[in-house]
Amino acid sequence: MIIGVPKETKSREKRVALTPQVVKELIGKGFSVLVQKGAGEGSFFDDDLYSSVGAKITDYQTVFQTADIVLALNTPSDEAISMMKLKAVLICFLYPSSLACSLKLIEQTGISVFAMNAVPRISRAQKMDALSSQSNLAGYKTVLLAANAFGKIFPMMMTAAGTIKPAKVVIMGAGVAGLQALATAKRLGAIVEVSDIRPETKEQVQSLGGVFIELKGDNTMITEGGYVKDISEDFLLKQQALIAEHIAEADIVITTALIPGKKAPVLITEKMVKSMRAGSVIVDMATEQGGNCELSELDQTTLKFGVTIIGESNVPSLLAADASQLYAKNISALLLHLADNETFFWDFEDVITTDSLLVHEGKVPEYTKIN
């Protein structure tokens, strides 16, 4: 089978779905690989590197018209999907909101679609978990973004001229990104507090040296596979009230709270921003879904009431080389679980297949979770 790797067209996207190293591994397993010219440039992988491991460099149309399997990061355009062969397979990050506009087209082309973000969080699928690999890098990078914008140092420093107090960092969310942000901020010498509505994260936060801001959950909170799926407005207001005093004392606030397929919950109100000291920094990782901070702006760094608010929507892309390397390992692991070089297995008794398969040969399976 032929694998196609297109150049990503989404704004601010520098990553690529396959690195030359992983291309070499897949060719070694009998696949042929087509790579769109310039696909790896943003991640510092030039065309010669791909050619040297056996990939064929070609154009946009050839990738989509010829490939049996298209491996991408973001959902391709409708134009690109319309070029795909009957019963070809697309594997990428794909959410219900982006699928809706393409579903009729996908039905017409008869392709199958696997979503990287829908891979189940089970032990045997860990090496396929692209959400975690990309969030891990994002959590690290957000602390560096904050440190760069912050006009002070993180650690306590005792000098002949006096003592500098350590920075205080508040992190909203103790998922993969939040925990990596915690670990990074601690390594830089900050005092770190972490808030999460899932009580089971308390031990993880404390094991990394963070102080857990505890809010008791209630029966309005819905979780699935370790992710929060829904939360009531009343509970959200309780959380805001609890963290308001911590935010007022913080030098840096990092927010990581997302609810898949829904608008991000607002955790930091305008009133909270006004309560922060001048020179403080907020990094909002949820701006693509509306933002956790009421005043954040998509892909903009702004100054509001003396507080710098960073709204970078695609933090992993700022570490494109490493992010591409990890993603390539994730997506190739999923591909090799689903298929060999000749055919897809279509094992509908396998939870990895059924959870990640959103469309099968143009039709939405009854069990799909896209709704």
N, C-alpha and C positions, 0 to 999 in steps of 0.2 A: 504493500500500500504506500501511497505517496502522502507525505506530510507537507503542509504548506504553512509557512510562517510569514504573516504580513507585517508591514511596518505600522506601528500604532499611529492612529490619526487623532486621538483625543488630545485636546489642548493640555499642555504642560506634562504630557506623558513621554518619558525618556526610556522606559523599560522595554524589554523584548521578551517574547515568550520562550524562546530557546537560545541558549548560549552555544558557542562552538563546541565546547566540551560535551554537552548533552547531545548535540547533533551527531557528534562522532559516535557516541554510545548507541544511539538509535539506528544509525546506519549499520553499525556492527551487528545489530539484531535483525537486519534485513529490510529495514524501511528505506525509502528514498526520501530526500528532503529538498524542498524548494524554499528558498529564502528571498523575500523581496529586497531589491537593492536598497541599501541604506537602513535596513530594519534594525541593525544593532548599533548604529552610530551613537545614539544617545547614551548607550551603556558602554561605549568605548570598545565595541567589537566591530571591526571593519569587515567589509565584504571578503577581503583576502583570507581572513581567519576562517570564515565559513567555507570558502572554496577549498582551503587547504585540508579540511577534514572530510571533504566529499560532497558538500551541499552544492546545489546548482543555484546561482544567483539569477533572478529573473524579475519580471515586472508584476505590478499589482494584479492585472487581469489574469495572468497565467497562474498565479498562486491560487486564486479563488476558483478559476475555471477548471484547473487540472487536479487539485488536491483531493484525495479521498478523506483526509482529516485536516482541518484547519485548527491550529493551536494559536490562541491569542490571549491577550490580557483583558482588553475591554471588548464589549459587544461590537462587532463590525457594523458598518452602515448598511442600510437596506439595499443600497446599490451593490455592495459587496456580497451580501447574502444571496441576492438574486442571481449572481453568477455561479453559485455553487452547484455541483453536480447532483443529480438525483441520488438520494440515500447517502450523500456525504455526511460527515460528522463534524460538528463544531464544538470545541471545548474552550471555555473562557470564563471570566467573571460575568455573571449575567443575573439581573434582578427582575422581578415581576414588572416593574415600571418600564424597564427598557425592553422587556420581552413583548409587552402588550402591543407596541406599535409595529412590531415585526412578525407577530404571530401569524397573521394571514399570509404574509409572504413566505414564512417558514413552512406553512401548510402547503403552499403552492409548489415550493421547491422540493418538498418531501425529505428534508434533511433531519438529522437527529442532533439534539443539543444537550450537552452536559455542562453544568454550572460548577465552577471551581468553588464558589462560595457555599454550595450546598453539600459538599463532601461531609459526611457525618463525623462527629467528634468521638471516634472510637480508637482504641489502641492500634489496631491494624491499619488504620487510615492516617496515622500521624504523619507519615512521610508525604502524604498527598495534601496536607492541610495548609493551603496557601494563605488563608485568612490569618493564621497564626504566624507564619513566616514573615509576611509583610507587616503585620501589626508589631511584631517584635522589633523590626528595624525602625518602624515609625515611632515607637515609644522612645527609643534611644535618640533619634534625631530631634524630636520635639524639645527635649531637654537642652540640646545644643542650640536650637533656635532661640529658646528662652534665654539661655546664658548670653548669647550674642546680643540680644536686645536689652538685657538687664545692665544697668550702669554700675553694678557692683560685682564683687566676687561671691562665690558660693560658700567656701569654707570659713570657719573662724580663723583669724590670723592675729597672733600676738606680736606686736612690734614695739620698738622703743618709743614710737610716736603714739602708741595706744593700741587698744584691742578692737578688731573689726568683728562684729557679730556674724554668725553664720546666716545665710539666707534661709527663709522659710518657704517651702514649696508645698502646695496643696494639689493633690491629684484626684480628679473625679473619675472613678472607675478603676477597678482592680482586675481588669481582663489582661490579656497578653500585653497590650500596649501600655496599660497603666502600670503593670508590675515591672516592665522593662524601664519605664520612665522613673519609677521609684528606685530601682537598682542603680540607674545612671546618676540620678540626682544625689543619692547617698554616696556614690563613689567620688563625686565632686565636692562632697563635704557639707551638703545642705541638711537641714532638719526637714523631714518629709512626713506629711499627714495624708492619708488616703481615705476617701469616702466611697463606699459601694453599698448598694441596697441588698446585695446577696450576703447574708451572714457567713456563709461558708468560705468567703474570701479573707476573713479576718486573720486566720492562721497564716495564710500566704503572705499577707502584708507584714505581719509581725516578724515572720522568719527572715524578711529582707531588711529589717531594721526600721520599718515605717510605723507610724502611730495610726491606729485604725479609728476613724470617725464612725461610730456605730449608730445606725438607725434600724430599729426593729422592723422587719418585714411584716406584711399582712397578707390576707388572702386575695387581695386585688392584684398582686403581682404575679405574672405568669412567666415562667422560665422554661426553656427547652434546650437540651443539649449544652447547658452551661451558659446560654445567652438569655437575656431578658427579652421576652417577646411582646409584653404589654405591661402597662403600668397606669394606675388611675391618676387623675388630676389631683385628687385629695392627697394621695401619697407623695406626689411630686412636690406639692406645697409644703408638706412636712419636711421633706428632704431639704428644700430651699431654706426653710427657717433654721434648720440645724446647722447647715454649713455657712450661713451668712456671717456669723461671728468669726469663723475660721478664715473665710475669704478676706474679711476686713483686716486681718492681721498678716496676711500672706504677702510675700514679695512676688511670688510666681504661682499662677494657677494653670494647670494643664487639664483639659477636659477630653475624655475619650468615650463618652456615652453614646451608643448607637442602638437603635431598635431596628433590626432588618426589615426593609420594606416600608418603614414608616418615617415620619418626620422626627428628627432628633429631639429629645426632650430638652426644654430650656432649663438649665441649672443655675445660670448666672444672669440675674436681672440687671437692668440699668441702675437700679438703686444700689445693688451690690458693687457694681463697678465704681460708682461714685464714692462708696465707703472705703475703697482701697487707697493706699498711699500713692502719691505722685511718683512715677518711676517704676511702678509695678508692671508686671507683664502677664498677659493671658495668652495661652496657645490653645486654640479651639480646633480639635481634630475632626469635628463633625460638621464643618461648614457645607460640605457637599449635600448634606441632608437637612440643611436649615440652620445648623449650629446649636451648640449648647449654651452659647453666650448670646444674649439678646442683641448685643451691639456688634457682633463680629460680621465681617463682610467677606464673601467668597473670594479666595485667592488674593486678599488684600491685607496689608499691614497698616493699621490705622492708630491714631492717638485719640483717645476719648477720655475726657476728664483727667488728663495726665497719665492715663494707663495705656500702654502699648498692647494692642490686640492683634494677634497674628492668626489669620484665617486660611492657612495653606491647606488645600483640599487633598493634595496627593503627596503626602510626606514620603512614602517609600520611593517615589520617583526621584527624590533628592539624593537618594543613595542607589542610583540606577544600576550600577555594576553588581553590587551585592544583592540587591533586590531581584534582579534578573536571574542571577545564579541560583538563588533559592527557589524562585518561581519555576524555573526550568526543571529543577529536580522534582518539585511538587507535581507539575503537569505531566512530566514524563512518567512518574510513578503511577499516576492515575491512568494514563494511556496504557501502560504495560499491564495494569490490572484488568483493564477492559478488553484488550485486544492483543493479538500478535501481529506479525507483519503481513498476514494474509486476510484476517477477518476479525470482526468483533464477536465476542462471546455471547453477548445479550443474556446474561445470567440474571433473570428476574427474581431469583431467590436470594440474591446477594444485596445486602442493604446499601453497600457503597454504590452499586449500579442504580438501584431504585431511588435512593435519596438524591443523587446528583443528576439523574436523567430527567430533564424538564420536557423534552419533546422527542418522540420516537417516530422516525420516518414521517414527519409532518403532523403527527397527532399527539395531543397532550394525554399522557397515560392517566387513568382514573386515580391512581395513588399519588399523583404529583403533589408537591407542596408549594407550587408557584402561587397559590392563592393565600 
